[in-house]
């Protein structure tokens, strides 16, 4: 059975925060959607198992970005702007 996590974020300038950490040592695949409601630039960072390179995506102010990725280890967001960044992170996993 597939399931999704919906996580809201609200971060001060320069703050990085982890929002997901895989329990299984090989990680999992998933669809990640980031919605940035704020006027600040944020960076989505996905670390991966099996020596795979991390994925880093800058999400512009008042925009959203989605992509699928495998071997997820952790997912976090870094606020690159000078004000408070807020939005939603949605992670959907296959069944």
C-alpha positions in Angstrom: 0.0 0.0 0.0 1.4 3.4 -1.0 1.5 6.2 1.5 2.4 9.9 1.7 3.9 12.1 4.4 2.8 15.8 4.5 5.2 18.0 6.5 5.0 21.7 7.0 8.1 23.8 7.5 8.9 27.2 8.9 12.6 28.0 9.2 14.7 31.0 10.2 17.3 32.4 7.8 20.3 30.1 7.4 18.7 27.2 9.2 18.8 23.7 7.9 16.4 21.0 9.2 16.0 17.3 8.5 12.5 16.0 7.9 12.9 12.4 7.0 15.4 9.6 7.7 15.0 6.1 6.2 14.8 3.2 8.6 15.9 0.6 6.0 19.6 0.5 5.3 19.1 0.4 1.5 16.7 3.3 1.6 13.6 3.5 -0.5 12.3 5.2 -3.6 9.8 8.1 -3.5 8.3 11.1 -5.1 9.3 14.3 -3.4 7.3 17.5 -3.8 8.4 20.8 -2.2 6.1 23.8 -2.0 7.7 27.1 -1.1 5.1 29.6 0.0 7.6 32.2 1.2 9.6 34.9 -0.5 12.9 33.1 0.3 15.1 30.7 -1.7 15.3 27.2 -0.1 17.5 24.2 -0.9 16.1 20.7 -0.7 18.8 18.1 0.1 18.4 14.4 -0.3 21.2 12.1 0.8 21.3 8.6 -0.6 22.5 5.1 0.3 24.9 2.9 -1.7 27.4 5.6 -2.4 25.1 7.5 -4.7 25.5 11.3 -4.9 23.2 13.5 -3.0 20.5 15.5 -4.8 20.4 19.2 -4.1 17.6 21.3 -5.7 17.1 25.1 -5.1 13.4 25.9 -5.0 12.7 29.6 -5.8 10.4 31.8 -3.8 6.6 31.2 -4.2 7.2 28.0 -6.4 7.2 24.3 -6.2 9.3 21.4 -7.5 8.7 17.7 -7.7 10.9 14.7 -8.6 11.3 11.0 -8.1 14.5 9.5 -6.6 15.7 6.2 -5.3 17.9 5.0 -2.4 16.7 7.8 -0.1 18.6 8.1 3.2 17.6 11.6 4.5 15.6 14.6 3.3 16.2 18.1 4.6 15.6 21.8 3.7 18.0 24.7 4.1 16.8 28.3 4.1 19.1 30.3 1.9 17.2 33.5 2.2 17.3 36.4 4.7 13.7 36.0 6.0 11.6 33.1 7.3 11.0 30.3 4.8 7.8 28.4 5.0 5.9 25.7 3.0 5.2 22.0 2.7 7.2 18.9 1.9 5.3 15.9 0.6 7.0 12.6 0.3 5.1 9.7 -1.5 6.3 6.2 -1.3 5.2 3.2 -3.5 3.3 0.4 -2.0 
